[in-house]
C-alpha cells in the first residue's frame, strides 16, 4: 500500500471515530467506511461488498441505556484494512474479513470505555469553563474530547497498516478451512438477522408489492446495480406520489391514505 493510500485510510478512520459520536455524516457506518477505504486503496468493489454485509449486521447494534453497542467504526475500518492487506478480495476473503469484524467490534468497546472515562474529566473541565464564562476554553475541551474519539479508531488503523502485508496474508492463509468456513457461515447467519430486522421494520401492506418487484428484478442479471438503484428511486417516487393523492376516487370509501393499501385491503 502506498504512503498516500495509508494516509487517506487513517483519515477515513479518524472521521469514522468522530462520527461514532457525532452521527452527522455517518462515516462510522460500515457501508460508508468500508466503501471509502476500498476507494482510497483501489479496492472499491470489495469495499462496497464488505460494507454492505457488515451494514446488515450493524443494523441490530444500538445503545440501550448504559449498555453500549459494539463499535461499528472499529469493526468497519479494521475489517476493510485486513481485507486489503490480505489481498484476497474474492467472496471468501470478504467473508473472512466480515467474520473477523465481529470480535473487533467487541474489542472496540474497551477503547470506547477508556475514551469515555477520560471524557468525564473533560466534561467537568468544560462545565467549569462555562461557569467562568470562558467560551473559548469550553470549546477546547469539546475539541479535545472529539480528537480522542477520532484517535480511538485512527491509532488502531495505523497499527494495522504497520503490519507487513506478507504477515497478514500468511496469517489468513494459515487459517484452517473449517475455521474460515465456519466464520463465513456464522457471519452469513448474522446478516440474515439484519435482513429480517429490515423487513420487520419496513414490511407493511403498502410496501409489500415493492418487495416482490425488487426480488423479481434482482434475478435479472442483465440489470446493473445502477439500473436497480434507478428503478428503486423511481418506485419510491411513485409511492410518494400515490400517497399524497390518497384514495379520492369514486366508488367505495377509502380505508387508508394510500390507494395501494386500499387495493390490498380489498383483496
BALOBA-1460 file (C-alpha; in Angstrom, 3 decimals):
// residues 267
<rec num="1" residu="x" x="0.000" y="0.000" z="0.000"/>
<rec num="2" residu="x" x="1.353" y="3.414" z="-0.949"/>
<rec num="3" residu="x" x="2.006" y="6.172" z="1.573"/>
<rec num="4" residu="x" x="-0.798" y="8.344" z="0.192"/>
<rec num="5" residu="x" x="-3.289" y="5.479" z="0.454"/>
<rec num="6" residu="x" x="-2.186" y="4.787" z="4.029"/>
<rec num="7" residu="x" x="-2.650" y="8.446" z="4.991"/>
<rec num="8" residu="x" x="-6.108" y="8.502" z="3.414"/>
<rec num="9" residu="x" x="-7.070" y="5.294" z="5.246"/>
<rec num="10" residu="x" x="-6.023" y="6.849" z="8.565"/>
<rec num="11" residu="x" x="-8.027" y="9.971" z="7.685"/>
<rec num="12" residu="x" x="-11.115" y="7.873" z="6.973"/>
<rec num="13" residu="x" x="-10.568" y="6.020" z="10.257"/>
<rec num="14" residu="x" x="-10.290" y="9.338" z="12.111"/>
<rec num="15" residu="x" x="-13.543" y="10.593" z="10.573"/>
<rec num="16" residu="x" x="-15.244" y="7.300" z="11.439"/>
<rec num="17" residu="x" x="-14.186" y="7.727" z="15.062"/>
<rec num="18" residu="x" x="-15.629" y="11.237" z="15.149"/>
<rec num="19" residu="x" x="-18.880" y="10.139" z="13.543"/>
<rec num="20" residu="x" x="-19.260" y="7.349" z="16.077"/>
<rec num="21" residu="x" x="-20.190" y="10.177" z="18.463"/>
<rec num="22" residu="x" x="-21.496" y="12.949" z="16.229"/>
<rec num="23" residu="x" x="-23.772" y="10.841" z="13.973"/>
<rec num="24" residu="x" x="-23.936" y="13.669" z="11.462"/>
<rec num="25" residu="x" x="-22.425" y="12.350" z="8.236"/>
<rec num="26" residu="x" x="-22.493" y="8.615" z="9.145"/>
<rec num="27" residu="x" x="-18.836" y="7.940" z="8.294"/>
<rec num="28" residu="x" x="-18.806" y="5.281" z="11.006"/>
<rec num="29" residu="x" x="-21.446" y="3.180" z="9.269"/>
<rec num="30" residu="x" x="-19.889" y="0.064" z="7.678"/>
<rec num="31" residu="x" x="-21.306" y="0.794" z="4.230"/>
<rec num="32" residu="x" x="-19.667" y="4.240" z="4.205"/>
<rec num="33" residu="x" x="-16.389" y="3.461" z="6.000"/>
<rec num="34" residu="x" x="-15.600" y="0.259" z="4.081"/>
<rec num="35" residu="x" x="-16.526" y="1.881" z="0.775"/>
<rec num="36" residu="x" x="-14.231" y="4.855" z="1.439"/>
<rec num="37" residu="x" x="-11.332" y="2.612" z="2.440"/>
<rec num="38" residu="x" x="-11.905" y="0.493" z="-0.639"/>
<rec num="39" residu="x" x="-11.926" y="3.678" z="-2.731"/>
<rec num="40" residu="x" x="-8.646" y="5.094" z="-1.402"/>
<rec num="41" residu="x" x="-6.892" y="1.719" z="-1.681"/>
<rec num="42" residu="x" x="-8.137" y="0.827" z="-5.163"/>
<rec num="43" residu="x" x="-10.496" y="-1.937" z="-4.000"/>
<rec num="44" residu="x" x="-13.814" y="-0.135" z="-4.359"/>
<rec num="45" residu="x" x="-15.910" y="-3.168" z="-5.332"/>
<rec num="46" residu="x" x="-14.626" y="-5.295" z="-2.467"/>
<rec num="47" residu="x" x="-15.114" y="-2.396" z="-0.041"/>
<rec num="48" residu="x" x="-18.730" y="-1.944" z="-1.089"/>
<rec num="49" residu="x" x="-19.445" y="-5.666" z="-0.777"/>
<rec num="50" residu="x" x="-17.841" y="-5.870" z="2.662"/>
<rec num="51" residu="x" x="-19.576" y="-2.698" z="3.812"/>
<rec num="52" residu="x" x="-22.956" y="-3.945" z="2.646"/>
<rec num="53" residu="x" x="-22.537" y="-7.227" z="4.519"/>
<rec num="54" residu="x" x="-21.367" y="-5.524" z="7.710"/>
<rec num="55" residu="x" x="-24.153" y="-2.947" z="7.468"/>
<rec num="56" residu="x" x="-26.767" y="-5.675" z="7.703"/>
<rec num="57" residu="x" x="-25.058" y="-6.919" z="10.859"/>
<rec num="58" residu="x" x="-24.751" y="-3.440" z="12.388"/>
<rec num="59" residu="x" x="-28.473" y="-2.783" z="11.951"/>
<rec num="60" residu="x" x="-29.096" y="-4.602" z="15.198"/>
<rec num="61" residu="x" x="-26.461" y="-2.665" z="17.154"/>
<rec num="62" residu="x" x="-27.896" y="0.099" z="19.316"/>
<rec num="63" residu="x" x="-27.125" y="1.670" z="22.670"/>
<rec num="64" residu="x" x="-29.695" y="0.722" z="25.310"/>
<rec num="65" residu="x" x="-29.403" y="2.772" z="28.471"/>
<rec num="66" residu="x" x="-25.914" y="2.394" z="29.866"/>
<rec num="67" residu="x" x="-25.226" y="-0.627" z="27.641"/>
<rec num="68" residu="x" x="-23.050" y="0.495" z="24.719"/>
<rec num="69" residu="x" x="-23.408" y="-1.278" z="21.378"/>
<rec num="70" residu="x" x="-20.403" y="-2.929" z="19.677"/>
<rec num="71" residu="x" x="-18.082" y="-0.463" z="17.968"/>
<rec num="72" residu="x" x="-19.190" y="-0.355" z="14.336"/>
<rec num="73" residu="x" x="-16.478" y="2.162" z="13.418"/>
<rec num="74" residu="x" x="-13.548" y="-0.010" z="14.525"/>
<rec num="75" residu="x" x="-15.147" y="-3.120" z="13.051"/>
<rec num="76" residu="x" x="-15.633" y="-1.448" z="9.666"/>
<rec num="77" residu="x" x="-12.202" y="0.155" z="9.428"/>
<rec num="78" residu="x" x="-10.218" y="-2.793" z="10.756"/>
<rec num="79" residu="x" x="-12.082" y="-5.363" z="8.646"/>
<rec num="80" residu="x" x="-11.580" y="-3.293" z="5.493"/>
<rec num="81" residu="x" x="-7.851" y="-2.901" z="6.211"/>
<rec num="82" residu="x" x="-7.465" y="-6.632" z="6.828"/>
<rec num="83" residu="x" x="-9.291" y="-7.326" z="3.567"/>
<rec num="84" residu="x" x="-6.974" y="-5.003" z="1.634"/>
<rec num="85" residu="x" x="-3.774" y="-6.255" z="3.276"/>
<rec num="86" residu="x" x="-4.830" y="-9.868" z="2.835"/>
<rec num="87" residu="x" x="-5.020" y="-9.370" z="-0.913"/>
<rec num="88" residu="x" x="-7.972" y="-11.744" z="-1.279"/>
<rec num="89" residu="x" x="-10.931" y="-9.694" z="-2.490"/>
<rec num="90" residu="x" x="-12.921" y="-12.740" z="-3.515"/>
<rec num="91" residu="x" x="-16.090" y="-13.877" z="-1.779"/>
<rec num="92" residu="x" x="-14.021" y="-15.996" z="0.628"/>
<rec num="93" residu="x" x="-11.775" y="-13.083" z="1.577"/>
<rec num="94" residu="x" x="-14.764" y="-10.826" z="2.150"/>
<rec num="95" residu="x" x="-16.449" y="-13.484" z="4.284"/>
<rec num="96" residu="x" x="-13.333" y="-13.899" z="6.429"/>
<rec num="97" residu="x" x="-12.976" y="-10.123" z="6.897"/>
<rec num="98" residu="x" x="-16.661" y="-9.916" z="7.769"/>
<rec num="99" residu="x" x="-16.311" y="-12.623" z="10.402"/>
<rec num="100" residu="x" x="-13.176" y="-11.010" z="11.887"/>
<rec num="101" residu="x" x="-15.122" y="-7.747" z="12.256"/>
<rec num="102" residu="x" x="-17.380" y="-9.220" z="14.938"/>
<rec num="103" residu="x" x="-14.699" y="-9.747" z="17.634"/>
<rec num="104" residu="x" x="-13.097" y="-6.450" z="16.592"/>
<rec num="105" residu="x" x="-16.379" y="-4.671" z="17.297"/>
<rec num="106" residu="x" x="-16.491" y="-6.190" z="20.759"/>
<rec num="107" residu="x" x="-12.843" y="-5.267" z="21.368"/>
<rec num="108" residu="x" x="-13.698" y="-1.719" z="20.359"/>
<rec num="109" residu="x" x="-15.928" y="-1.493" z="23.428"/>
<rec num="110" residu="x" x="-12.793" y="-1.460" z="25.585"/>
<rec num="111" residu="x" x="-11.389" y="1.519" z="23.694"/>
<rec num="112" residu="x" x="-14.742" y="3.251" z="23.947"/>
<rec num="113" residu="x" x="-14.736" y="2.723" z="27.703"/>
<rec num="114" residu="x" x="-11.298" y="4.277" z="28.025"/>
<rec num="115" residu="x" x="-12.160" y="7.318" z="25.938"/>
<rec num="116" residu="x" x="-15.490" y="7.868" z="27.677"/>
<rec num="117" residu="x" x="-13.764" y="7.660" z="31.068"/>
<rec num="118" residu="x" x="-11.312" y="10.380" z="30.027"/>
<rec num="119" residu="x" x="-14.191" y="12.389" z="28.582"/>
<rec num="120" residu="x" x="-15.804" y="12.591" z="32.024"/>
<rec num="121" residu="x" x="-12.908" y="14.712" z="33.242"/>
<rec num="122" residu="x" x="-13.056" y="16.836" z="30.103"/>
<rec num="123" residu="x" x="-16.766" y="17.456" z="30.632"/>
<rec num="124" residu="x" x="-16.102" y="18.641" z="34.179"/>
<rec num="125" residu="x" x="-13.455" y="20.989" z="32.822"/>
<rec num="126" residu="x" x="-15.915" y="22.306" z="30.222"/>
<rec num="127" residu="x" x="-18.510" y="22.854" z="32.963"/>
<rec num="128" residu="x" x="-16.001" y="24.845" z="34.997"/>
<rec num="129" residu="x" x="-15.118" y="26.924" z="31.942"/>
<rec num="130" residu="x" x="-18.806" y="27.578" z="31.327"/>
<rec num="131" residu="x" x="-19.230" y="28.855" z="34.896"/>
<rec num="132" residu="x" x="-16.280" y="31.200" z="34.326"/>
<rec num="133" residu="x" x="-17.820" y="32.419" z="31.090"/>
<rec num="134" residu="x" x="-14.758" y="31.316" z="29.090"/>
<rec num="135" residu="x" x="-16.407" y="30.047" z="25.902"/>
<rec num="136" residu="x" x="-13.094" y="29.504" z="24.064"/>
<rec num="137" residu="x" x="-11.794" y="27.259" z="26.846"/>
<rec num="138" residu="x" x="-15.039" y="25.311" z="26.882"/>
<rec num="139" residu="x" x="-14.785" y="24.751" z="23.132"/>
<rec num="140" residu="x" x="-11.210" y="23.499" z="23.519"/>
<rec num="141" residu="x" x="-12.396" y="20.839" z="25.957"/>
<rec num="142" residu="x" x="-15.019" y="19.714" z="23.437"/>
<rec num="143" residu="x" x="-12.481" y="19.587" z="20.612"/>
<rec num="144" residu="x" x="-10.073" y="17.548" z="22.751"/>
<rec num="145" residu="x" x="-12.849" y="15.063" z="23.514"/>
<rec num="146" residu="x" x="-13.671" y="14.761" z="19.807"/>
<rec num="147" residu="x" x="-9.978" y="14.361" z="18.975"/>
<rec num="148" residu="x" x="-9.748" y="11.418" z="21.368"/>
<rec num="149" residu="x" x="-12.766" y="9.805" z="19.713"/>
<rec num="150" residu="x" x="-11.102" y="10.113" z="16.314"/>
<rec num="151" residu="x" x="-7.789" y="8.757" z="17.597"/>
<rec num="152" residu="x" x="-9.679" y="5.820" z="19.110"/>
<rec num="153" residu="x" x="-10.084" y="4.469" z="15.572"/>
<rec num="154" residu="x" x="-7.173" y="6.140" z="13.781"/>
<rec num="155" residu="x" x="-4.467" y="4.707" z="16.057"/>
<rec num="156" residu="x" x="-5.558" y="1.047" z="15.709"/>
<rec num="157" residu="x" x="-5.876" y="1.621" z="11.959"/>
<rec num="158" residu="x" x="-2.304" y="2.943" z="11.813"/>
<rec num="159" residu="x" x="-1.071" y="-0.045" z="13.822"/>
<rec num="160" residu="x" x="-2.789" y="-2.431" z="11.413"/>
<rec num="161" residu="x" x="-1.236" y="-0.655" z="8.452"/>
<rec num="162" residu="x" x="2.178" y="-1.031" z="10.094"/>
<rec num="163" residu="x" x="1.859" y="-4.820" z="9.945"/>
<rec num="164" residu="x" x="3.639" y="-6.170" z="6.830"/>
<rec num="165" residu="x" x="1.281" y="-7.309" z="4.091"/>
<rec num="166" residu="x" x="3.055" y="-10.654" z="3.904"/>
<rec num="167" residu="x" x="2.383" y="-11.301" z="7.581"/>
<rec num="168" residu="x" x="-1.342" y="-10.651" z="7.180"/>
<rec num="169" residu="x" x="-1.525" y="-12.842" z="4.081"/>
<rec num="170" residu="x" x="0.374" y="-15.635" z="5.822"/>
<rec num="171" residu="x" x="-1.947" y="-15.487" z="8.835"/>
<rec num="172" residu="x" x="-5.050" y="-15.650" z="6.643"/>
<rec num="173" residu="x" x="-3.648" y="-18.476" z="4.561"/>
<rec num="174" residu="x" x="-2.708" y="-20.415" z="7.695"/>
<rec num="175" residu="x" x="-6.302" y="-20.293" z="8.865"/>
<rec num="176" residu="x" x="-7.783" y="-23.795" z="8.502"/>
<rec num="177" residu="x" x="-10.691" y="-24.263" z="6.132"/>
<rec num="178" residu="x" x="-13.064" y="-25.382" z="8.896"/>
<rec num="179" residu="x" x="-12.445" y="-22.147" z="10.793"/>
<rec num="180" residu="x" x="-12.765" y="-19.788" z="7.819"/>
<rec num="181" residu="x" x="-15.840" y="-21.598" z="6.513"/>
<rec num="182" residu="x" x="-17.417" y="-21.616" z="9.953"/>
<rec num="183" residu="x" x="-16.775" y="-17.905" z="10.369"/>
<rec num="184" residu="x" x="-18.284" y="-17.245" z="6.946"/>
<rec num="185" residu="x" x="-21.397" y="-19.287" z="7.781"/>
<rec num="186" residu="x" x="-21.778" y="-17.570" z="11.149"/>
<rec num="187" residu="x" x="-21.387" y="-14.152" z="9.557"/>
<rec num="188" residu="x" x="-23.978" y="-15.040" z="6.932"/>
<rec num="189" residu="x" x="-26.443" y="-16.052" z="9.634"/>
<rec num="190" residu="x" x="-25.994" y="-12.702" z="11.365"/>
<rec num="191" residu="x" x="-26.580" y="-10.907" z="8.063"/>
<rec num="192" residu="x" x="-29.838" y="-12.840" z="7.683"/>
<rec num="193" residu="x" x="-30.909" y="-11.440" z="11.047"/>
<rec num="194" residu="x" x="-30.214" y="-7.948" z="9.707"/>
<rec num="195" residu="x" x="-32.394" y="-8.578" z="6.666"/>
<rec num="196" residu="x" x="-35.144" y="-9.881" z="8.926"/>
<rec num="197" residu="x" x="-34.972" y="-6.707" z="11.015"/>
<rec num="198" residu="x" x="-35.253" y="-4.519" z="7.919"/>
<rec num="199" residu="x" x="-38.276" y="-6.437" z="6.664"/>
<rec num="200" residu="x" x="-39.842" y="-6.342" z="10.122"/>
<rec num="201" residu="x" x="-39.472" y="-2.555" z="10.255"/>
<rec num="202" residu="x" x="-40.496" y="-1.776" z="6.688"/>
<rec num="203" residu="x" x="-42.854" y="-4.527" z="5.555"/>
<rec num="204" residu="x" x="-46.407" y="-3.217" z="5.536"/>
<rec num="205" residu="x" x="-49.283" y="-3.905" z="3.217"/>
<rec num="206" residu="x" x="-48.391" y="-0.724" z="1.301"/>
<rec num="207" residu="x" x="-44.794" y="-1.723" z="0.508"/>
<rec num="208" residu="x" x="-45.064" y="-5.499" z="0.106"/>
<rec num="209" residu="x" x="-45.655" y="-5.141" z="-3.669"/>
<rec num="210" residu="x" x="-42.380" y="-3.219" z="-3.931"/>
<rec num="211" residu="x" x="-40.566" y="-6.000" z="-2.077"/>
<rec num="212" residu="x" x="-41.930" y="-8.501" z="-4.589"/>
<rec num="213" residu="x" x="-40.870" y="-6.310" z="-7.523"/>
<rec num="214" residu="x" x="-37.399" y="-5.890" z="-6.027"/>
<rec num="215" residu="x" x="-36.823" y="-9.617" z="-5.586"/>
<rec num="216" residu="x" x="-38.018" y="-10.255" z="-9.146"/>
<rec num="217" residu="x" x="-35.754" y="-7.571" z="-10.635"/>
<rec num="218" residu="x" x="-32.759" y="-8.809" z="-8.620"/>
<rec num="219" residu="x" x="-32.945" y="-12.094" z="-10.553"/>
<rec num="220" residu="x" x="-32.444" y="-10.269" z="-13.875"/>
<rec num="221" residu="x" x="-28.693" y="-10.485" z="-14.399"/>
<rec num="222" residu="x" x="-28.683" y="-8.004" z="-17.286"/>
<rec num="223" residu="x" x="-29.557" y="-5.134" z="-14.930"/>
<rec num="224" residu="x" x="-26.632" y="-3.345" z="-13.289"/>
<rec num="225" residu="x" x="-26.623" y="-2.011" z="-9.742"/>
<rec num="226" residu="x" x="-27.104" y="1.491" z="-11.131"/>
<rec num="227" residu="x" x="-30.167" y="0.346" z="-13.070"/>
<rec num="228" residu="x" x="-31.613" y="-1.359" z="-9.989"/>
<rec num="229" residu="x" x="-30.975" y="1.780" z="-7.960"/>
<rec num="230" residu="x" x="-32.702" y="3.936" z="-10.585"/>
<rec num="231" residu="x" x="-35.713" y="1.596" z="-10.593"/>
<rec num="232" residu="x" x="-35.837" y="1.712" z="-6.801"/>
<rec num="233" residu="x" x="-35.775" y="5.518" z="-6.764"/>
<rec num="234" residu="x" x="-38.499" y="5.626" z="-9.425"/>
<rec num="235" residu="x" x="-40.696" y="3.260" z="-7.421"/>
<rec num="236" residu="x" x="-40.137" y="5.387" z="-4.321"/>
<rec num="237" residu="x" x="-41.301" y="8.495" z="-6.179"/>
<rec num="238" residu="x" x="-44.332" y="6.617" z="-7.483"/>
<rec num="239" residu="x" x="-45.203" y="5.501" z="-3.966"/>
<rec num="240" residu="x" x="-44.819" y="9.024" z="-2.536"/>
<rec num="241" residu="x" x="-46.935" y="10.482" z="-5.346"/>
<rec num="242" residu="x" x="-49.724" y="7.962" z="-4.752"/>
<rec num="243" residu="x" x="-49.540" y="8.557" z="-1.007"/>
<rec num="244" residu="x" x="-50.097" y="12.298" z="-1.477"/>
<rec num="245" residu="x" x="-53.121" y="11.741" z="-3.713"/>
<rec num="246" residu="x" x="-54.799" y="9.325" z="-1.334"/>
<rec num="247" residu="x" x="-57.969" y="7.387" z="-2.057"/>
<rec num="248" residu="x" x="-60.073" y="10.166" z="-3.603"/>
<rec num="249" residu="x" x="-61.582" y="8.182" z="-6.490"/>
<rec num="250" residu="x" x="-65.245" y="7.272" z="-6.861"/>
<rec num="251" residu="x" x="-66.764" y="4.135" z="-5.513"/>
<rec num="252" residu="x" x="-66.295" y="2.738" z="-2.041"/>
<rec num="253" residu="x" x="-64.747" y="4.897" z="0.664"/>
<rec num="254" residu="x" x="-61.030" y="4.563" z="1.230"/>
<rec num="255" residu="x" x="-59.912" y="2.880" z="4.416"/>
<rec num="256" residu="x" x="-56.388" y="4.378" z="4.387"/>
<rec num="257" residu="x" x="-54.485" y="7.276" z="2.892"/>
<rec num="258" residu="x" x="-52.739" y="5.035" z="0.404"/>
<rec num="259" residu="x" x="-54.546" y="3.676" z="-2.688"/>
<rec num="260" residu="x" x="-52.218" y="0.680" z="-2.890"/>
<rec num="261" residu="x" x="-53.141" y="-0.158" z="0.694"/>
<rec num="262" residu="x" x="-56.832" y="0.071" z="-0.234"/>
<rec num="263" residu="x" x="-56.337" y="-2.351" z="-3.108"/>
<rec num="264" residu="x" x="-54.590" y="-4.855" z="-0.865"/>
<rec num="265" residu="x" x="-57.272" y="-4.377" z="1.783"/>
<rec num="266" residu="x" x="-59.951" y="-5.276" z="-0.802"/>
<rec num="267" residu="x" x="-58.016" y="-8.463" z="-1.609"/>
